[in-house]
Amino acid sequence: MRTEPAWARKSRRALLIVAAGLALVLLGFDRYAAFAHRPGADSKAVVIYTTAWCPYCAKLRTSLAASGIPYVEHDVEKSLQGQMGFWTLRGRGVPVSAIGPKIIYGYDVARIAFALQDLGYTFVPASDPQPSQGGDPGETSSSVGGSN
């Protein structure tokens, strides 16, 4: 039977301590993110998680501003708060909205309006741009949202 050298035991112990420390740090980030970004049952805040390039995020921002609804926005690509909130809320696409206690995935106008109505706001969605002139006169445009 071979015994392992002392340096190998010390290295293994050091690696275990580093791994345990890293696990505790990650657990701390997870708990902080859950505390900071998951809305409570009595929440009245409107928080949106967006990106700069997303057209549905732009529509949501425009609609909230036009409706006079105060909100907090976190960019999921540019801020740690945005990334942690997006992760905590289990986002798979943008926008993700935390409206009061409700979480809404995508630009789902009906669900957003209903959640905002529960908070006492009237939501006026941004109108879709007019279809291009070169299209078929009988053709209608449809919006396919980022709903998940």
C-alpha positions in Angstrom: 0.0 0.0 0.0 1.3 3.4 -1.0 1.0 6.4 1.3 0.6 9.8 -0.2 3.2 12.5 0.3 2.5 15.3 2.8 2.4 18.0 0.0 -0.4 16.1 -1.7 -2.5 16.0 1.5 -1.9 19.7 2.1 -2.8 20.5 -1.5 -6.0 18.5 -1.3 -6.9 20.2 2.0 -6.2 23.7 0.5 -8.4 22.9 -2.6 -11.2 21.7 -0.3 -11.0 24.9 1.7 -11.0 27.0 -1.4 -14.0 25.1 -2.9 -15.9 25.4 0.4 -15.2 29.2 0.5 -16.3 29.6 -3.2 -19.5 27.6 -2.4 -20.3 30.0 0.5 -19.6 33.1 -1.6 -22.0 31.8 -4.4 -24.6 30.9 -1.8 -24.3 34.4 -0.4 -24.8 35.9 -3.9 -27.8 33.7 -4.5 -29.4 34.7 -1.2 -28.7 38.4 -1.8 -30.1 38.2 -5.3 -33.3 36.5 -4.1 -33.7 39.0 -1.3 -33.0 42.1 -3.5 -34.9 41.1 -6.7 -37.7 38.7 -5.9 -40.8 40.8 -5.2 -42.7 40.2 -1.9 -46.4 39.6 -1.7 -47.0 43.2 -0.8 -44.7 44.8 -3.4 -45.9 47.9 -5.3 -42.7 48.4 -7.4 -42.4 48.1 -11.1 -39.0 46.7 -12.1 -38.1 45.7 -15.6 -35.1 43.6 -16.8 -34.1 44.5 -20.3 -31.4 44.9 -22.9 -30.5 47.9 -25.1 -31.0 46.1 -28.4 -34.4 44.4 -27.7 -37.3 45.9 -29.6 -39.9 44.6 -27.1 -37.9 46.1 -24.2 -38.0 49.4 -26.1 -41.8 49.1 -26.5 -42.2 48.3 -22.8 -40.1 51.3 -21.8 -42.0 53.6 -24.2 -45.4 52.2 -23.0 -44.6 52.7 -19.3 -43.3 56.2 -19.8 -46.3 57.2 -22.0 -48.6 55.8 -19.3 -46.8 57.8 -16.6 -45.9 54.7 -14.6 -42.7 54.9 -12.5 -40.4 52.0 -12.9 -36.8 50.8 -12.3 -34.9 49.3 -15.1 -31.9 46.9 -15.0 -29.9 46.1 -18.1 -29.2 42.4 -17.9 -26.1 42.7 -20.1 -24.5 45.8 -18.5 -25.1 45.6 -14.8 -24.5 43.0 -12.1 -27.8 43.9 -10.5 -29.6 43.2 -13.8 -27.8 39.8 -14.2 -28.6 38.8 -10.7 -32.2 39.8 -10.9 -32.6 38.1 -14.3 -31.1 34.9 -12.8 -33.2 35.1 -9.7 -36.4 35.5 -11.6 -35.4 32.6 -13.9 -35.5 34.8 -17.0 -34.9 33.0 -20.4 -35.6 36.1 -22.6 -36.1 39.8 -22.2 -38.0 41.7 -21.1 -38.8 40.3 -17.7 -41.1 42.5 -15.5 -41.6 42.3 -11.8 -44.9 44.2 -11.4 -45.9 44.2 -7.8 -45.8 40.6 -6.7 -46.3 39.3 -10.3 -43.5 38.2 -12.7 -44.2 38.6 -16.4 -42.0 37.1 -19.1 -41.9 38.8 -22.4 -43.9 41.7 -23.7 -47.3 40.2 -22.9 -49.6 43.3 -23.0 -52.6 41.7 -21.4 -50.7 40.3 -18.4 -48.7 43.6 -18.0 -51.9 45.7 -18.1 -53.7 43.3 -15.6 -50.7 43.4 -13.2 -50.5 47.2 -13.4 -54.2 47.6 -13.0 -53.9 45.6 -9.7 -51.4 48.4 -8.6 -53.8 51.2 -9.6 -52.2 52.1 -12.9 -53.7 52.4 -16.4 -51.4 50.9 -19.0 -51.5 52.3 -22.6 -49.3 50.0 -24.8 -47.2 51.6 -27.5 -48.8 51.3 -30.9 -47.1 49.1 -33.4 -45.5 50.8 -36.4 -47.6 51.0 -39.5 -47.0 48.2 -42.1 -44.6 49.1 -44.9 -46.1 50.6 -48.1 -44.8 47.8 -50.4 -46.8 45.0 -48.8 -49.9 43.3 -50.0 -53.0 45.4 -49.3 -54.8 42.4 -47.6 -51.7 41.5 -45.6 -51.8 42.1 -41.8 -48.8 42.4 -39.6 -48.6 40.4 -36.4 -46.3 40.9 -33.4 -44.6 37.8 -32.1 -43.6 38.7 -28.6 -40.8 37.4 -26.4 -43.3 35.6 -24.2 -41.9 32.5 -22.5 
